[in-house]
């Protein structure tokens, strides 16, 4: 997979998953577990949508930096808090997905010689 493909796929994933709690919080909570701070869920969701939108519309180098940073941050939060029960165990699945994005960026970077 080339870097543009990774950027577009990750951007679309973030737009879709970020939009979910904004469009239907009840089904999002049914999947991820109940939340007490709906304003925080919506804030994070909106930021994830923005990140995805930027990835879809920016140059590959910027999309790569944003994609790697976002994946690393989300995976770190998932892995720090899900095992302690602060967030639901479904977030371990998200950690796997986020680590998958990091692996996709690594593969695309190696294939491109790590340039831009």
C-alpha positions as CSV (number, residue, x, y, z in Angstrom):
1,X,0.0,0.0,0.0
2,X,1.4,3.4,-0.9
3,X,1.4,6.5,1.4
4,X,-1.5,8.2,-0.4
5,X,-3.6,5.1,-0.1
6,X,-2.8,4.8,3.7
7,X,-3.7,8.5,4.1
8,X,-7.0,8.2,2.3
9,X,-7.9,5.0,4.1
10,X,-7.0,6.3,7.6
11,X,-8.7,9.6,6.9
12,X,-11.9,7.9,5.8
13,X,-11.8,5.6,8.8
14,X,-11.4,8.6,11.2
15,X,-14.2,10.5,9.5
16,X,-16.5,7.5,9.8
17,X,-15.6,6.5,13.3
18,X,-15.5,10.0,14.6
19,X,-18.9,10.8,13.1
20,X,-20.6,7.8,14.7
21,X,-21.0,9.2,18.2
22,X,-21.9,12.6,16.8
23,X,-24.7,11.1,14.7
24,X,-26.0,8.4,17.1
25,X,-24.5,8.4,20.6
26,X,-26.8,5.7,21.8
27,X,-25.5,3.0,19.4
28,X,-21.9,4.2,20.0
29,X,-22.4,3.6,23.7
30,X,-24.1,0.3,23.1
31,X,-20.8,-0.8,21.4
32,X,-18.2,0.9,23.6
33,X,-20.0,1.1,26.9
34,X,-21.8,3.9,28.7
35,X,-20.2,7.3,29.1
36,X,-20.7,9.9,31.8
37,X,-19.3,12.9,30.0
38,X,-21.1,13.1,26.7
39,X,-19.6,16.5,26.0
40,X,-16.1,14.9,26.1
41,X,-17.2,12.0,23.8
42,X,-18.5,14.6,21.3
43,X,-15.3,16.7,21.6
44,X,-13.0,13.8,20.9
45,X,-15.3,12.6,18.1
46,X,-15.2,16.0,16.5
47,X,-11.4,16.2,16.7
48,X,-11.1,12.7,15.2
49,X,-13.4,13.8,12.3
50,X,-11.2,16.9,11.8
51,X,-8.1,14.8,11.8
52,X,-9.6,12.5,9.2
53,X,-10.7,15.4,7.0
54,X,-7.2,16.9,7.1
55,X,-5.7,13.5,6.1
56,X,-8.1,13.3,3.2
57,X,-7.3,16.8,1.9
58,X,-3.7,17.5,2.7
59,X,-0.4,16.5,1.0
60,X,0.9,13.1,1.8
61,X,3.7,14.3,4.2
62,X,1.2,16.2,6.4
63,X,-1.3,13.3,6.2
64,X,1.5,11.0,7.3
65,X,2.6,13.1,10.3
66,X,-1.0,13.6,11.4
67,X,-1.9,9.9,10.9
68,X,1.1,8.6,12.8
69,X,0.6,11.1,15.6
70,X,-3.1,10.4,16.0
71,X,-2.7,6.7,15.9
72,X,0.1,6.8,18.5
73,X,-1.9,9.0,20.8
74,X,-5.1,7.0,20.5
75,X,-3.2,3.7,21.0
76,X,-1.4,5.0,24.0
77,X,-4.7,6.1,25.6
78,X,-6.3,2.8,24.8
79,X,-3.4,0.8,26.2
80,X,-3.0,2.9,29.3
81,X,-6.7,3.0,30.4
82,X,-8.5,-0.1,29.0
83,X,-6.4,-2.7,31.1
84,X,-7.2,-0.7,34.2
85,X,-10.9,-0.6,33.5
86,X,-11.1,3.1,33.1
87,X,-12.5,2.6,29.6
88,X,-14.1,-0.5,28.3
89,X,-12.2,-3.5,27.0
90,X,-13.5,-2.8,23.4
91,X,-10.8,0.0,23.4
92,X,-8.2,-2.8,23.2
93,X,-9.7,-3.6,19.8
94,X,-9.2,0.1,18.9
95,X,-5.6,-0.1,20.1
96,X,-5.0,-3.0,17.7
97,X,-6.5,-0.9,14.8
98,X,-4.4,2.1,15.7
99,X,-1.2,-0.1,15.9
100,X,-2.3,-1.4,12.5
101,X,-2.3,2.2,11.1
102,X,1.2,2.6,12.5
103,X,2.3,-0.6,10.8
104,X,0.7,0.5,7.5
105,X,2.6,3.8,7.6
106,X,5.8,1.9,8.4
107,X,5.3,-0.4,5.4
108,X,4.4,2.5,3.1
109,X,7.5,4.5,4.4
110,X,9.8,1.6,3.8
111,X,8.4,1.1,0.3
112,X,8.9,4.8,-0.4
113,X,12.3,5.0,1.1
114,X,11.0,7.1,4.0
115,X,10.9,10.3,2.0
116,X,8.3,13.0,2.4
